[in-house]
Amino acid sequence: MKKKQPTYTSDFKSKISELRESGKSISELSREYGIAKGTISIWHNQYKSTGSFRTSDNLSEEEKELKHLRKENKQLRMEVDILKQAALIMGRNAE
């Protein structure tokens, strides 16, 4: 049986990041709160760079553009499929 991944609020992440900023080591925070060291590092870096823990706020410009282009590409493919279906239907009606 898989262990359920705990979810943490932004307030909690902020507090952990502030404790790290005040001089507590990652090892201390990890032991005290039962959070992986890598997770604490990620939270702290996100908090320092953007002040946000949302993934969308922490994307680079290239990643944001790639995400936008993939979404647009998916939309255009769907529109092309709809037009192909309409052309097939119209072709059948012309006969």
C-alpha positions, 0 to 999 in steps of 0.5 A: 500500500502506498503512503499518501503524500502529505500536502502543505499549505503555503503558510507552512512552507513560508514558515519553514523557509523563514526558519531556514533564512533565520539560520536553522539548518536544513538537517534540523528542519528535516528532523524537526518537521519530518520533511525531506531535505530536498523539499525544504531546499526547493521551498526555500529557493522558490520563496527566495526567488518569487515568494510563491510556491505555485508551480506556474509562478516559478517557471522560466519565460521559456517554460511559460512559452512552451506551455502556452505553445503546447496548449495552442497546438492542442487547440489547433489540432482539435480544430483541424479534426473538427474541420476534417469531420465537417468536410467528410459530412459535407462530402457525403451530403453532396452525393 
